[in-house]
Amino acid sequence: MTSPHEFAIPFNHSSGIGRELDYITEALRGGQIAGDQAFTQRCQGLLEQALHVPKALLTTSCTHALELAALLLDLQPGDQVIVPSFTFVSTINAFVLRGAWPVFTDIRPDTFNMDEAQVERLVTPRTKAIVPVHYAGVGCEMDVIMDVASRHGIAVVEDNAHGLFGSYKGRKLGTFGNFSAQSFHETKNFTCGEGGALLLNDARYVERAEILREKGTNRSRFFRGQVDKYTWVDIGSSYVMSDVLAAFLYGQLEVWQQIQRKRRSIWEYYDHHLGDWARERDIRRPVVPPHCDQAYHMYYLLLPTQDLRSALIEHLKKRGILAVFHYLPLHLSVMGQKFGGKPGACPVTEDVSERLLRLPFYNTLSESQQETVVAALLEF
Ligand SMILES: Cc1ncc(COP(=O)(O)O)c(C=O)c1O
């Protein structure tokens, strides 16, 4: 396998964009770099204000935010959770860890989001949650998903790893479900290396979420002076992000509009320059429905066949450009098959997974690098 470092134009490259290093220095000077210090509060406050959610809690990853959501839902062994097969393993594993049974849905052929038309058929008396993933930062059909969930009394947990600051019908992604999980992993629009956040749209869960995130203790209440010592009050684990990472993250989040403007221009450059070439070769570009303001998380192409995708990856690799495929169908993975996943069960997922290719996309990708990528594609 070739290392990503060998590419002149890698698929992803993380970098500071604003005052990240100043803020890390400030955090160190303050002498308190465990969790829930000044920068954590600043990041959480910013997310709460920008998204209009009652509470945001920084976590060590999106995976851990999803685990917290699963804990808050008090899932019991045998409870069912409706999930897309076309996603990252954590979308499902967080619930499987609690003993839940994943029920796989296929995706829509246009946006590659959970096919909302299939969801209601999969509901049973044991269904406890629906977990939409806003693929590439384009919103799932939340009107339909929320309607099914409310009629059947089922929770919704949005996996919003790709979708921060995107919106669906004018409302920000991550603000529909009872909970939503954000990722600040290095591959995301805003990063601190590894990190995440749980957004709580229902204030009734806030106190318990604080406890579960803090090893099952009421330490947050202690910090607020609401109790005079803190103690073990519930189950829990260690999901609090260090303030050093929160300081880095704040440097990114405070310039979120600037980062999104840059990502939009990267996305539009690809889309504009590849339009004719793609049309002539029956290569499909991303579909963004008019009622979705996307989060500009990635740019992908859907090749006509798997062989052409492999050939294009090779072609780009020879020119020093790393383009990569994406999720393998989880219903066909070793674990997915243990939950009854069978070939043909999610045909769109199986097909798209073989043909999708993601192009280099990161905040410091320059126009001349994009020109190189586009020129290499046009040669193909
Ligand atoms: C849809 C989705 N959910 C969850 C995750 C997990 O994020 P993290 O690495 O922050 O745990 C990812 C990671 O890429 C993802 O793509």
The ligand as a MOL file (V3000), in Angstrom:
LIG
                    3D

  0  0  0     0  0            999 V3000
M  V30 BEGIN CTAB
M  V30 COUNTS 16 16 0 0 0
M  V30 BEGIN ATOM
M  V30 1 C -20.7600 9.2760 9.2930 0
M  V30 2 C -19.7020 9.1560 10.3420 0
M  V30 3 N -20.0680 8.9450 11.6190 0
M  V30 4 C -19.1550 8.8380 12.6040 0
M  V30 5 C -17.8130 8.9400 12.3570 0
M  V30 6 C -16.8390 8.7830 13.4990 0
M  V30 7 O -16.2220 9.9860 13.8080 0
M  V30 8 P -15.0450 10.0400 14.8980 0
M  V30 9 O -13.7860 9.6360 14.1910 0
M  V30 10 O -15.0200 11.4850 15.3380 0
M  V30 11 O -15.4130 9.1250 16.0070 0
M  V30 12 C -17.3680 9.1490 11.0500 0
M  V30 13 C -15.9240 9.2300 10.7910 0
M  V30 14 O -15.4150 9.4810 9.7560 0
M  V30 15 C -18.3310 9.2650 10.0080 0
M  V30 16 O -17.9770 9.4460 8.7340 0
M  V30 END ATOM
M  V30 BEGIN BOND
M  V30 1 1 1 2
M  V30 2 1 2 3
M  V30 3 2 2 15
M  V30 4 2 3 4
M  V30 5 1 4 5
M  V30 6 1 5 6
M  V30 7 2 5 12
M  V30 8 1 6 7
M  V30 9 1 7 8
M  V30 10 2 8 9
M  V30 11 1 8 10
M  V30 12 1 8 11
M  V30 13 1 12 13
M  V30 14 1 12 15
M  V30 15 2 13 14
M  V30 16 1 15 16
M  V30 END BOND
M  V30 END CTAB
M  END
